[in-house]
Amino acid sequence: MAKKERVGVVVSDKMDKTIVVAIETRVPHPKYRKIMVRTKRYKVHDADNKCSVGDRVRIQETRPLSRDKNWIVAEVIGTK
């Protein structure tokens, strides 16, 4: 089974070896069909503290690393 991957933007890097990545999805409203932007924030393991706020990153699902951290940085796509 392939591991899930997402692409998002780093919104916080204040924790040690952890970043917060915001991922936007566009979904239509069930009744009015207007496109809405939904944002979900994931805590992601960044072992080398190489990511900074504004970076575009690809994250990959992994085993639970802490109470609310189940993702790791697969690659940094673009820097700010």
mmCIF file of the N, C-alpha and C atoms, coordinates in Angstrom:
data_MODEL
# 
_entry.id   MODEL 
# 
loop_
_atom_site.group_PDB 
_atom_site.id 
_atom_site.type_symbol 
_atom_site.label_atom_id 
_atom_site.label_alt_id 
_atom_site.label_comp_id 
_atom_site.label_asym_id 
_atom_site.label_entity_id 
_atom_site.label_seq_id 
_atom_site.pdbx_PDB_ins_code 
_atom_site.Cartn_x 
_atom_site.Cartn_y 
_atom_site.Cartn_z 
_atom_site.occupancy 
_atom_site.B_iso_or_equiv 
_atom_site.pdbx_formal_charge 
_atom_site.auth_seq_id 
_atom_site.auth_comp_id 
_atom_site.auth_asym_id 
_atom_site.auth_atom_id 
_atom_site.pdbx_PDB_model_num 
ATOM 1   N N  . MET A 1 1  ? 0.840   -1.177 0.000  1.00 0.00 ? 1  MET A N  1 
ATOM 2   C CA . MET A 1 1  ? 0.000   0.000  0.000  1.00 0.00 ? 1  MET A CA 1 
ATOM 3   C C  . MET A 1 1  ? 0.887   1.242  0.000  1.00 0.00 ? 1  MET A C  1 
ATOM 4   N N  . ALA A 1 2  ? 0.613   2.160  -0.894 1.00 0.00 ? 2  ALA A N  1 
ATOM 5   C CA . ALA A 1 2  ? 1.410   3.386  -1.000 1.00 0.00 ? 2  ALA A CA 1 
ATOM 6   C C  . ALA A 1 2  ? 1.085   4.330  0.150  1.00 0.00 ? 2  ALA A C  1 
ATOM 7   N N  . LYS A 1 3  ? 2.089   5.076  0.586  1.00 0.00 ? 3  LYS A N  1 
ATOM 8   C CA . LYS A 1 3  ? 1.885   6.034  1.658  1.00 0.00 ? 3  LYS A CA 1 
ATOM 9   C C  . LYS A 1 3  ? 1.284   7.312  1.080  1.00 0.00 ? 3  LYS A C  1 
ATOM 10  N N  . LYS A 1 4  ? 0.433   7.952  1.859  1.00 0.00 ? 4  LYS A N  1 
ATOM 11  C CA . LYS A 1 4  ? -0.203  9.185  1.405  1.00 0.00 ? 4  LYS A CA 1 
ATOM 12  C C  . LYS A 1 4  ? 0.827   10.302 1.326  1.00 0.00 ? 4  LYS A C  1 
ATOM 13  N N  . GLU A 1 5  ? 0.677   11.154 0.328  1.00 0.00 ? 5  GLU A N  1 
ATOM 14  C CA . GLU A 1 5  ? 1.537   12.323 0.185  1.00 0.00 ? 5  GLU A CA 1 
ATOM 15  C C  . GLU A 1 5  ? 0.669   13.547 -0.037 1.00 0.00 ? 5  GLU A C  1 
ATOM 16  N N  . ARG A 1 6  ? 1.110   14.668 0.498  1.00 0.00 ? 6  ARG A N  1 
ATOM 17  C CA . ARG A 1 6  ? 0.421   15.937 0.336  1.00 0.00 ? 6  ARG A CA 1 
ATOM 18  C C  . ARG A 1 6  ? 1.458   17.012 0.059  1.00 0.00 ? 6  ARG A C  1 
ATOM 19  N N  . VAL A 1 7  ? 1.024   18.108 -0.565 1.00 0.00 ? 7  VAL A N  1 
ATOM 20  C CA . VAL A 1 7  ? 1.899   19.253 -0.807 1.00 0.00 ? 7  VAL A CA 1 
ATOM 21  C C  . VAL A 1 7  ? 1.268   20.461 -0.139 1.00 0.00 ? 7  VAL A C  1 
ATOM 22  N N  . GLY A 1 8  ? 2.070   21.183 0.649  1.00 0.00 ? 8  GLY A N  1 
ATOM 23  C CA . GLY A 1 8  ? 1.542   22.339 1.363  1.00 0.00 ? 8  GLY A CA 1 
ATOM 24  C C  . GLY A 1 8  ? 2.620   23.355 1.661  1.00 0.00 ? 8  GLY A C  1 
ATOM 25  N N  . VAL A 1 9  ? 2.234   24.363 2.445  1.00 0.00 ? 9  VAL A N  1 
ATOM 26  C CA . VAL A 1 9  ? 3.122   25.472 2.775  1.00 0.00 ? 9  VAL A CA 1 
ATOM 27  C C  . VAL A 1 9  ? 3.375   25.472 4.277  1.00 0.00 ? 9  VAL A C  1 
ATOM 28  N N  . VAL A 1 10 ? 4.640   25.695 4.656  1.00 0.00 ? 10 VAL A N  1 
ATOM 29  C CA . VAL A 1 10 ? 5.007   25.746 6.068  1.00 0.00 ? 10 VAL A CA 1 
ATOM 30  C C  . VAL A 1 10 ? 4.472   27.050 6.655  1.00 0.00 ? 10 VAL A C  1 
ATOM 31  N N  . VAL A 1 11 ? 3.687   26.951 7.741  1.00 0.00 ? 11 VAL A N  1 
ATOM 32  C CA . VAL A 1 11 ? 3.142   28.138 8.383  1.00 0.00 ? 11 VAL A CA 1 
ATOM 33  C C  . VAL A 1 11 ? 3.773   28.405 9.746  1.00 0.00 ? 11 VAL A C  1 
ATOM 34  N N  . SER A 1 12 ? 4.499   27.421 10.303 1.00 0.00 ? 12 SER A N  1 
ATOM 35  C CA . SER A 1 12 ? 5.169   27.623 11.586 1.00 0.00 ? 12 SER A CA 1 
ATOM 36  C C  . SER A 1 12 ? 6.366   26.695 11.671 1.00 0.00 ? 12 SER A C  1 
ATOM 37  N N  . ASP A 1 13 ? 7.481   27.235 12.219 1.00 0.00 ? 13 ASP A N  1 
ATOM 38  C CA . ASP A 1 13 ? 8.673   26.404 12.436 1.00 0.00 ? 13 ASP A CA 1 
ATOM 39  C C  . ASP A 1 13 ? 9.270   26.685 13.819 1.00 0.00 ? 13 ASP A C  1 
ATOM 40  N N  . LYS A 1 14 ? 8.419   27.064 14.764 1.00 0.00 ? 14 LYS A N  1 
ATOM 41  C CA . LYS A 1 14 ? 8.897   27.463 16.086 1.00 0.00 ? 14 LYS A CA 1 
ATOM 42  C C  . LYS A 1 14 ? 9.271   26.285 16.983 1.00 0.00 ? 14 LYS A C  1 
ATOM 43  N N  . MET A 1 15 ? 8.768   25.101 16.691 1.00 0.00 ? 15 MET A N  1 
ATOM 44  C CA . MET A 1 15 ? 9.086   23.937 17.515 1.00 0.00 ? 15 MET A CA 1 
ATOM 45  C C  . MET A 1 15 ? 10.386  23.293 17.039 1.00 0.00 ? 15 MET A C  1 
ATOM 46  N N  . ASP A 1 16 ? 11.010  22.522 17.913 1.00 0.00 ? 16 ASP A N  1 
ATOM 47  C CA . ASP A 1 16 ? 12.246  21.828 17.561 1.00 0.00 ? 16 ASP A CA 1 
ATOM 48  C C  . ASP A 1 16 ? 11.905  20.547 16.812 1.00 0.00 ? 16 ASP A C  1 
ATOM 49  N N  . LYS A 1 17 ? 12.445  20.392 15.616 1.00 0.00 ? 17 LYS A N  1 
ATOM 50  C CA . LYS A 1 17 ? 12.247  19.213 14.756 1.00 0.00 ? 17 LYS A CA 1 
ATOM 51  C C  . LYS A 1 17 ? 10.795  18.993 14.352 1.00 0.00 ? 17 LYS A C  1 
ATOM 52  N N  . THR A 1 18 ? 9.981   20.040 14.430 1.00 0.00 ? 18 THR A N  1 
ATOM 53  C CA . THR A 1 18 ? 8.580   19.948 14.025 1.00 0.00 ? 18 THR A CA 1 
ATOM 54  C C  . THR A 1 18 ? 8.186   21.221 13.292 1.00 0.00 ? 18 THR A C  1 
ATOM 55  N N  . ILE A 1 19 ? 7.444   21.061 12.201 1.00 0.00 ? 19 ILE A N  1 
ATOM 56  C CA . ILE A 1 19 ? 6.879   22.201 11.487 1.00 0.00 ? 19 ILE A CA 1 
ATOM 57  C C  . ILE A 1 19 ? 5.375   21.991 11.365 1.00 0.00 ? 19 ILE A C  1 
ATOM 58  N N  . VAL A 1 20 ? 4.666   23.076 11.094 1.00 0.00 ? 20 VAL A N  1 
ATOM 59  C CA . VAL A 1 20 ? 3.231   22.994 10.839 1.00 0.00 ? 20 VAL A CA 1 
ATOM 60  C C  . VAL A 1 20 ? 3.016   23.336 9.381  1.00 0.00 ? 20 VAL A C  1 
ATOM 61  N N  . VAL A 1 21 ? 2.345   22.430 8.652  1.00 0.00 ? 21 VAL A N  1 
ATOM 62  C CA . VAL A 1 21 ? 2.120   22.600 7.221  1.00 0.00 ? 21 VAL A CA 1 
ATOM 63  C C  . VAL A 1 21 ? 0.620   22.765 6.982  1.00 0.00 ? 21 VAL A C  1 
ATOM 64  N N  . ALA A 1 22 ? 0.254   23.814 6.245  1.00 0.00 ? 22 ALA A N  1 
ATOM 65  C CA . ALA A 1 22 ? -1.145  24.058 5.888  1.00 0.00 ? 22 ALA A CA 1 
ATOM 66  C C  . ALA A 1 22 ? -1.383  23.560 4.468  1.00 0.00 ? 22 ALA A C  1 
ATOM 67  N N  . ILE A 1 23 ? -2.436  22.767 4.326  1.00 0.00 ? 23 ILE A N  1 
ATOM 68  C CA . ILE A 1 23 ? -2.779  22.206 3.016  1.00 0.00 ? 23 ILE A CA 1 
ATOM 69  C C  . ILE A 1 23 ? -4.178  22.681 2.654  1.00 0.00 ? 23 ILE A C  1 
ATOM 70  N N  . GLU A 1 24 ? -4.287  23.325 1.488  1.00 0.00 ? 24 GLU A N  1 
ATOM 71  C CA . GLU A 1 24 ? -5.570  23.852 1.031  1.00 0.00 ? 24 GLU A CA 1 
ATOM 72  C C  . GLU A 1 24 ? -6.212  22.897 0.034  1.00 0.00 ? 24 GLU A C  1 
ATOM 73  N N  . THR A 1 25 ? -7.490  22.647 0.220  1.00 0.00 ? 25 THR A N  1 
ATOM 74  C CA . THR A 1 25 ? -8.263  21.877 -0.748 1.00 0.00 ? 25 THR A CA 1 
ATOM 75  C C  . THR A 1 25 ? -9.453  22.722 -1.171 1.00 0.00 ? 25 THR A C  1 
ATOM 76  N N  . ARG A 1 26 ? -9.817  22.619 -2.421 1.00 0.00 ? 26 ARG A N  1 
ATOM 77  C CA . ARG A 1 26 ? -10.944 23.382 -2.944 1.00 0.00 ? 26 ARG A CA 1 
ATOM 78  C C  . ARG A 1 26 ? -12.120 22.433 -3.159 1.00 0.00 ? 26 ARG A C  1 
ATOM 79  N N  . VAL A 1 27 ? -13.220 22.727 -2.485 1.00 0.00 ? 27 VAL A N  1 
ATOM 80  C CA . VAL A 1 27 ? -14.406 21.881 -2.572 1.00 0.00 ? 27 VAL A CA 1 
ATOM 81  C C  . VAL A 1 27 ? -15.627 22.752 -2.869 1.00 0.00 ? 27 VAL A C  1 
ATOM 82  N N  . PRO A 1 28 ? -16.560 22.238 -3.658 1.00 0.00 ? 28 PRO A N  1 
ATOM 83  C CA . PRO A 1 28 ? -17.773 23.013 -3.906 1.00 0.00 ? 28 PRO A CA 1 
ATOM 84  C C  . PRO A 1 28 ? -18.736 22.927 -2.717 1.00 0.00 ? 28 PRO A C  1 
ATOM 85  N N  . HIS A 1 29 ? -19.445 24.014 -2.475 1.00 0.00 ? 29 HIS A N  1 
ATOM 86  C CA . HIS A 1 29 ? -20.464 24.017 -1.433 1.00 0.00 ? 29 HIS A CA 1 
ATOM 87  C C  . HIS A 1 29 ? -21.557 23.023 -1.837 1.00 0.00 ? 29 HIS A C  1 
ATOM 88  N N  . PRO A 1 30 ? -22.046 22.211 -0.892 1.00 0.00 ? 30 PRO A N  1 
ATOM 89  C CA . PRO A 1 30 ? -23.002 21.160 -1.267 1.00 0.00 ? 30 PRO A CA 1 
ATOM 90  C C  . PRO A 1 30 ? -24.296 21.682 -1.915 1.00 0.00 ? 30 PRO A C  1 
ATOM 91  N N  . LYS A 1 31 ? -24.757 22.866 -1.492 1.00 0.00 ? 31 LYS A N  1 
ATOM 92  C CA . LYS A 1 31 ? -26.008 23.375 -2.045 1.00 0.00 ? 31 LYS A CA 1 
ATOM 93  C C  . LYS A 1 31 ? -25.773 24.426 -3.128 1.00 0.00 ? 31 LYS A C  1 
ATOM 94  N N  . TYR A 1 32 ? -24.862 25.369 -2.870 1.00 0.00 ? 32 TYR A N  1 
ATOM 95  C CA . TYR A 1 32 ? -24.724 26.522 -3.768 1.00 0.00 ? 32 TYR A CA 1 
ATOM 96  C C  . TYR A 1 32 ? -23.631 26.358 -4.820 1.00 0.00 ? 32 TYR A C  1 
ATOM 97  N N  . ARG A 1 33 ? -22.822 25.341 -4.703 1.00 0.00 ? 33 ARG A N  1 
ATOM 98  C CA . ARG A 1 33 ? -21.782 24.991 -5.687 1.00 0.00 ? 33 ARG A CA 1 
ATOM 99  C C  . ARG A 1 33 ? -20.664 26.030 -5.826 1.00 0.00 ? 33 ARG A C  1 
ATOM 100 N N  . LYS A 1 34 ? -20.628 27.010 -4.933 1.00 0.00 ? 34 LYS A N  1 
ATOM 101 C CA . LYS A 1 34 ? -19.495 27.942 -4.947 1.00 0.00 ? 34 LYS A CA 1 
ATOM 102 C C  . LYS A 1 34 ? -18.265 27.205 -4.427 1.00 0.00 ? 34 LYS A C  1 
ATOM 103 N N  . ILE A 1 35 ? -17.115 27.461 -5.037 1.00 0.00 ? 35 ILE A N  1 
ATOM 104 C CA . ILE A 1 35 ? -15.881 26.806 -4.609 1.00 0.00 ? 35 ILE A CA 1 
ATOM 105 C C  . ILE A 1 35 ? -15.396 27.429 -3.310 1.00 0.00 ? 35 ILE A C  1 
ATOM 106 N N  . MET A 1 36 ? -15.211 26.590 -2.296 1.00 0.00 ? 36 MET A N  1 
ATOM 107 C CA . MET A 1 36 ? -14.712 27.048 -0.998 1.00 0.00 ? 36 MET A CA 1 
ATOM 108 C C  . MET A 1 36 ? -13.309 26.485 -0.795 1.00 0.00 ? 36 MET A C  1 
ATOM 109 N N  . VAL A 1 37 ? -12.499 27.214 -0.055 1.00 0.00 ? 37 VAL A N  1 
ATOM 110 C CA . VAL A 1 37 ? -11.148 26.759 0.256  1.00 0.00 ? 37 VAL A CA 1 
ATOM 111 C C  . VAL A 1 37 ? -11.138 26.259 1.687  1.00 0.00 ? 37 VAL A C  1 
ATOM 112 N N  . ARG A 1 38 ? -10.808 24.987 1.857  1.00 0.00 ? 38 ARG A N  1 
ATOM 113 C CA . ARG A 1 38 ? -10.691 24.391 3.186  1.00 0.00 ? 38 ARG A CA 1 
ATOM 114 C C  . ARG A 1 38 ? -9.214  24.221 3.494  1.00 0.00 ? 38 ARG A C  1 
ATOM 115 N N  . THR A 1 39 ? -8.802  24.582 4.694  1.00 0.00 ? 39 THR A N  1 
ATOM 116 C CA . THR A 1 39 ? -7.405  24.465 5.094  1.00 0.00 ? 39 THR A CA 1 
ATOM 117 C C  . THR A 1 39 ? -7.291  23.480 6.240  1.00 0.00 ? 39 THR A C  1 
ATOM 118 N N  . LYS A 1 40 ? -6.338  22.557 6.116  1.00 0.00 ? 40 LYS A N  1 
ATOM 119 C CA . LYS A 1 40 ? -6.047  21.606 7.193  1.00 0.00 ? 40 LYS A CA 1 
ATOM 120 C C  . LYS A 1 40 ? -4.580  21.754 7.541  1.00 0.00 ? 40 LYS A C  1 
ATOM 121 N N  . ARG A 1 41 ? -4.282  21.739 8.844  1.00 0.00 ? 41 ARG A N  1 
ATOM 122 C CA . ARG A 1 41 ? -2.916  21.922 9.315  1.00 0.00 ? 41 ARG A CA 1 
ATOM 123 C C  . ARG A 1 41 ? -2.398  20.610 9.886  1.00 0.00 ? 41 ARG A C  1 
ATOM 124 N N  . TYR A 1 42 ? -1.209  20.221 9.452  1.00 0.00 ? 42 TYR A N  1 
ATOM 125 C CA . TYR A 1 42 ? -0.574  18.993 9.925  1.00 0.00 ? 42 TYR A CA 1 
ATOM 126 C C  . TYR A 1 42 ? 0.720   19.338 10.649 1.00 0.00 ? 42 TYR A C  1 
ATOM 127 N N  . LYS A 1 43 ? 0.988   18.636 11.753 1.00 0.00 ? 43 LYS A N  1 
ATOM 128 C CA . LYS A 1 43 ? 2.297   18.737 12.382 1.00 0.00 ? 43 LYS A CA 1 
ATOM 129 C C  . LYS A 1 43 ? 3.187   17.701 11.711 1.00 0.00 ? 43 LYS A C  1 
ATOM 130 N N  . VAL A 1 44 ? 4.373   18.137 11.293 1.00 0.00 ? 44 VAL A N  1 
ATOM 131 C CA . VAL A 1 44 ? 5.246   17.315 10.453 1.00 0.00 ? 44 VAL A CA 1 
ATOM 132 C C  . VAL A 1 44 ? 6.632   17.251 11.069 1.00 0.00 ? 44 VAL A C  1 
ATOM 133 N N  . HIS A 1 45 ? 7.227   16.058 11.067 1.00 0.00 ? 45 HIS A N  1 
ATOM 134 C CA . HIS A 1 45 ? 8.579   15.865 11.601 1.00 0.00 ? 45 HIS A CA 1 
ATOM 135 C C  . HIS A 1 45 ? 9.611   16.380 10.604 1.00 0.00 ? 45 HIS A C  1 
ATOM 136 N N  . ASP A 1 46 ? 10.467  17.283 11.074 1.00 0.00 ? 46 ASP A N  1 
ATOM 137 C CA . ASP A 1 46 ? 11.545  17.865 10.271 1.00 0.00 ? 46 ASP A CA 1 
ATOM 138 C C  . ASP A 1 46 ? 12.846  17.652 11.046 1.00 0.00 ? 46 ASP A C  1 
ATOM 139 N N  . ALA A 1 47 ? 13.468  16.506 10.835 1.00 0.00 ? 47 ALA A N  1 
ATOM 140 C CA . ALA A 1 47 ? 14.608  16.072 11.657 1.00 0.00 ? 47 ALA A CA 1 
ATOM 141 C C  . ALA A 1 47 ? 15.784  17.045 11.624 1.00 0.00 ? 47 ALA A C  1 
ATOM 142 N N  . ASP A 1 48 ? 16.023  17.689 10.479 1.00 0.00 ? 48 ASP A N  1 
ATOM 143 C CA . ASP A 1 48 ? 17.198  18.554 10.339 1.00 0.00 ? 48 ASP A CA 1 
ATOM 144 C C  . ASP A 1 48 ? 16.887  20.037 10.565 1.00 0.00 ? 48 ASP A C  1 
ATOM 145 N N  . ASN A 1 49 ? 15.653  20.372 10.912 1.00 0.00 ? 49 ASN A N  1 
ATOM 146 C CA . ASN A 1 49 ? 15.223  21.776 11.058 1.00 0.00 ? 49 ASN A CA 1 
ATOM 147 C C  . ASN A 1 49 ? 15.595  22.601 9.822  1.00 0.00 ? 49 ASN A C  1 
ATOM 148 N N  . LYS A 1 50 ? 15.407  22.013 8.625  1.00 0.00 ? 50 LYS A N  1 
ATOM 149 C CA . LYS A 1 50 ? 15.821  22.698 7.393  1.00 0.00 ? 50 LYS A CA 1 
ATOM 150 C C  . LYS A 1 50 ? 14.721  23.554 6.788  1.00 0.00 ? 50 LYS A C  1 
ATOM 151 N N  . CYS A 1 51 ? 13.467  23.361 7.193  1.00 0.00 ? 51 CYS A N  1 
ATOM 152 C CA . CYS A 1 51 ? 12.357  24.114 6.612  1.00 0.00 ? 51 CYS A CA 1 
ATOM 153 C C  . CYS A 1 51 ? 12.123  25.400 7.383  1.00 0.00 ? 51 CYS A C  1 
ATOM 154 N N  . SER A 1 52 ? 11.670  26.428 6.663  1.00 0.00 ? 52 SER A N  1 
ATOM 155 C CA . SER A 1 52 ? 11.319  27.691 7.293  1.00 0.00 ? 52 SER A CA 1 
ATOM 156 C C  . SER A 1 52 ? 9.950   28.132 6.784  1.00 0.00 ? 52 SER A C  1 
ATOM 157 N N  . VAL A 1 53 ? 9.386   29.129 7.432  1.00 0.00 ? 53 VAL A N  1 
ATOM 158 C CA . VAL A 1 53 ? 8.042   29.597 7.095  1.00 0.00 ? 53 VAL A CA 1 
ATOM 159 C C  . VAL A 1 53 ? 8.007   30.072 5.636  1.00 0.00 ? 53 VAL A C  1 
ATOM 160 N N  . GLY A 1 54 ? 6.993   29.642 4.909  1.00 0.00 ? 54 GLY A N  1 
ATOM 161 C CA . GLY A 1 54 ? 6.834   30.031 3.515  1.00 0.00 ? 54 GLY A CA 1 
ATOM 162 C C  . GLY A 1 54 ? 7.329   28.991 2.529  1.00 0.00 ? 54 GLY A C  1 
ATOM 163 N N  . ASP A 1 55 ? 8.095   27.998 2.985  1.00 0.00 ? 55 ASP A N  1 
ATOM 164 C CA . ASP A 1 55 ? 8.588   26.950 2.093  1.00 0.00 ? 55 ASP A CA 1 
ATOM 165 C C  . ASP A 1 55 ? 7.437   26.069 1.625  1.00 0.00 ? 55 ASP A C  1 
ATOM 166 N N  . ARG A 1 56 ? 7.527   25.601 0.393  1.00 0.00 ? 56 ARG A N  1 
ATOM 167 C CA . ARG A 1 56 ? 6.562   24.637 -0.147 1.00 0.00 ? 56 ARG A CA 1 
ATOM 168 C C  . ARG A 1 56 ? 7.180   23.255 0.007  1.00 0.00 ? 56 ARG A C  1 
ATOM 169 N N  . VAL A 1 57 ? 6.468   22.342 0.667  1.00 0.00 ? 57 VAL A N  1 
ATOM 170 C CA . VAL A 1 57 ? 7.035   21.025 0.982  1.00 0.00 ? 57 VAL A CA 1 
ATOM 171 C C  . VAL A 1 57 ? 6.080   19.903 0.594  1.00 0.00 ? 57 VAL A C  1 
ATOM 172 N N  . ARG A 1 58 ? 6.657   18.736 0.322  1.00 0.00 ? 58 ARG A N  1 
ATOM 173 C CA . ARG A 1 58 ? 5.886   17.513 0.122  1.00 0.00 ? 58 ARG A CA 1 
ATOM 174 C C  . ARG A 1 58 ? 6.040   16.696 1.398  1.00 0.00 ? 58 ARG A C  1 
ATOM 175 N N  . ILE A 1 59 ? 4.912   16.292 1.983  1.00 0.00 ? 59 ILE A N  1 
ATOM 176 C CA . ILE A 1 59 ? 4.968   15.508 3.218  1.00 0.00 ? 59 ILE A CA 1 
ATOM 177 C C  . ILE A 1 59 ? 4.429   14.110 2.956  1.00 0.00 ? 59 ILE A C  1 
ATOM 178 N N  . GLN A 1 60 ? 4.877   13.166 3.776  1.00 0.00 ? 60 GLN A N  1 
ATOM 179 C CA . GLN A 1 60 ? 4.513   11.763 3.578  1.00 0.00 ? 60 GLN A CA 1 
ATOM 180 C C  . GLN A 1 60 ? 4.056   11.174 4.908  1.00 0.00 ? 60 GLN A C  1 
ATOM 181 N N  . GLU A 1 61 ? 3.012   10.382 4.862  1.00 0.00 ? 61 GLU A N  1 
ATOM 182 C CA . GLU A 1 61 ? 2.480   9.754  6.066  1.00 0.00 ? 61 GLU A CA 1 
ATOM 183 C C  . GLU A 1 61 ? 3.443   8.693  6.582  1.00 0.00 ? 61 GLU A C  1 
ATOM 184 N N  . THR A 1 62 ? 3.519   8.555  7.904  1.00 0.00 ? 62 THR A N  1 
ATOM 185 C CA . THR A 1 62 ? 4.410   7.575  8.509  1.00 0.00 ? 62 THR A CA 1 
ATOM 186 C C  . THR A 1 62 ? 3.768   7.067  9.805  1.00 0.00 ? 62 THR A C  1 
ATOM 187 N N  . ARG A 1 63 ? 4.515   6.265  10.538 1.00 0.00 ? 63 ARG A N  1 
ATOM 188 C CA . ARG A 1 63 ? 4.005   5.761  11.813 1.00 0.00 ? 63 ARG A CA 1 
ATOM 189 C C  . ARG A 1 63 ? 3.854   6.931  12.786 1.00 0.00 ? 63 ARG A C  1 
ATOM 190 N N  . PRO A 1 64 ? 3.058   6.777  13.844 1.00 0.00 ? 64 PRO A N  1 
ATOM 191 C CA . PRO A 1 64 ? 2.933   7.870  14.806 1.00 0.00 ? 64 PRO A CA 1 
ATOM 192 C C  . PRO A 1 64 ? 4.272   8.169  15.479 1.00 0.00 ? 64 PRO A C  1 
ATOM 193 N N  . LEU A 1 65 ? 4.677   9.439  15.432 1.00 0.00 ? 65 LEU A N  1 
ATOM 194 C CA . LEU A 1 65 ? 5.930   9.867  16.050 1.00 0.00 ? 65 LEU A CA 1 
ATOM 195 C C  . LEU A 1 65 ? 5.678   10.539 17.391 1.00 0.00 ? 65 LEU A C  1 
ATOM 196 N N  . SER A 1 66 ? 4.490   11.065 17.597 1.00 0.00 ? 66 SER A N  1 
ATOM 197 C CA . SER A 1 66 ? 4.083   11.644 18.874 1.00 0.00 ? 66 SER A CA 1 
ATOM 198 C C  . SER A 1 66 ? 2.557   11.624 18.893 1.00 0.00 ? 66 SER A C  1 
ATOM 199 N N  . ARG A 1 67 ? 1.981   12.308 19.867 1.00 0.00 ? 67 ARG A N  1 
ATOM 200 C CA . ARG A 1 67 ? 0.528   12.270 20.012 1.00 0.00 ? 67 ARG A CA 1 
ATOM 201 C C  . ARG A 1 67 ? -0.197  12.780 18.771 1.00 0.00 ? 67 ARG A C  1 
ATOM 202 N N  . ASP A 1 68 ? 0.335   13.818 18.133 1.00 0.00 ? 68 ASP A N  1 
ATOM 203 C CA . ASP A 1 68 ? -0.348  14.375 16.962 1.00 0.00 ? 68 ASP A CA 1 
ATOM 204 C C  . ASP A 1 68 ? 0.591   14.602 15.779 1.00 0.00 ? 68 ASP A C  1 
ATOM 205 N N  . LYS A 1 69 ? 1.645   13.812 15.693 1.00 0.00 ? 69 LYS A N  1 
ATOM 206 C CA . LYS A 1 69 ? 2.598   13.952 14.580 1.00 0.00 ? 69 LYS A CA 1 
ATOM 207 C C  . LYS A 1 69 ? 2.737   12.610 13.866 1.00 0.00 ? 69 LYS A C  1 
ATOM 208 N N  . ASN A 1 70 ? 2.161   12.531 12.642 1.00 0.00 ? 70 ASN A N  1 
ATOM 209 C CA . ASN A 1 70 ? 2.173   11.293 11.851 1.00 0.00 ? 70 ASN A CA 1 
ATOM 210 C C  . ASN A 1 70 ? 2.727   11.506 10.454 1.00 0.00 ? 70 ASN A C  1 
ATOM 211 N N  . TRP A 1 71 ? 3.412   12.620 10.213 1.00 0.00 ? 71 TRP A N  1 
ATOM 212 C CA . TRP A 1 71 ? 3.899   12.967 8.883  1.00 0.00 ? 71 TRP A CA 1 
ATOM 213 C C  . TRP A 1 71 ? 5.371   13.342 8.969  1.00 0.00 ? 71 TRP A C  1 
ATOM 214 N N  . ILE A 1 72 ? 6.104   13.109 7.871  1.00 0.00 ? 72 ILE A N  1 
ATOM 215 C CA . ILE A 1 72 ? 7.513   13.525 7.769  1.00 0.00 ? 72 ILE A CA 1 
ATOM 216 C C  . ILE A 1 72 ? 7.685   14.327 6.488  1.00 0.00 ? 72 ILE A C  1 
ATOM 217 N N  . VAL A 1 73 ? 8.734   15.143 6.445  1.00 0.00 ? 73 VAL A N  1 
ATOM 218 C CA . VAL A 1 73 ? 9.037   15.917 5.245  1.00 0.00 ? 73 VAL A CA 1 
ATOM 219 C C  . VAL A 1 73 ? 9.677   14.990 4.219  1.00 0.00 ? 73 VAL A C  1 
ATOM 220 N N  . ALA A 1 74 ? 9.054   14.849 3.048  1.00 0.00 ? 74 ALA A N  1 
ATOM 221 C CA . ALA A 1 74 ? 9.630   14.026 1.985  1.00 0.00 ? 74 ALA A CA 1 
ATOM 222 C C  . ALA A 1 74 ? 10.631  14.839 1.180  1.00 0.00 ? 74 ALA A C  1 
ATOM 223 N N  . GLU A 1 75 ? 10.264  16.077 0.841  1.00 0.00 ? 75 GLU A N  1 
ATOM 224 C CA . GLU A 1 75 ? 11.191  16.965 0.116  1.00 0.00 ? 75 GLU A CA 1 
ATOM 225 C C  . GLU A 1 75 ? 10.720  18.406 0.216  1.00 0.00 ? 75 GLU A C  1 
ATOM 226 N N  . VAL A 1 76 ? 11.671  19.317 0.082  1.00 0.00 ? 76 VAL A N  1 
ATOM 227 C CA . VAL A 1 76 ? 11.367  20.740 0.023  1.00 0.00 ? 76 VAL A CA 1 
ATOM 228 C C  . VAL A 1 76 ? 11.289  21.110 -1.450 1.00 0.00 ? 76 VAL A C  1 
ATOM 229 N N  . ILE A 1 77 ? 10.112  21.547 -1.901 1.00 0.00 ? 77 ILE A N  1 
ATOM 230 C CA . ILE A 1 77 ? 9.903   21.840 -3.313 1.00 0.00 ? 77 ILE A CA 1 
ATOM 231 C C  . ILE A 1 77 ? 10.415  23.216 -3.673 1.00 0.00 ? 77 ILE A C  1 
ATOM 232 N N  . GLY A 1 78 ? 10.081  24.198 -2.842 1.00 0.00 ? 78 GLY A N  1 
ATOM 233 C CA . GLY A 1 78 ? 10.528  25.565 -3.116 1.00 0.00 ? 78 GLY A CA 1 
ATOM 234 C C  . GLY A 1 78 ? 10.732  26.322 -1.828 1.00 0.00 ? 78 GLY A C  1 
ATOM 235 N N  . THR A 1 79 ? 11.692  27.236 -1.839 1.00 0.00 ? 79 THR A N  1 
ATOM 236 C CA . THR A 1 79 ? 11.946  28.042 -0.651 1.00 0.00 ? 79 THR A CA 1 
ATOM 237 C C  . THR A 1 79 ? 11.487  29.464 -0.895 1.00 0.00 ? 79 THR A C  1 
ATOM 238 N N  . LYS A 1 80 ? 11.254  30.161 0.188  1.00 0.00 ? 80 LYS A N  1 
ATOM 239 C CA . LYS A 1 80 ? 10.777  31.545 0.078  1.00 0.00 ? 80 LYS A CA 1 
ATOM 240 C C  . LYS A 1 80 ? 11.921  32.494 -0.102 1.00 0.00 ? 80 LYS A C  1 
# 
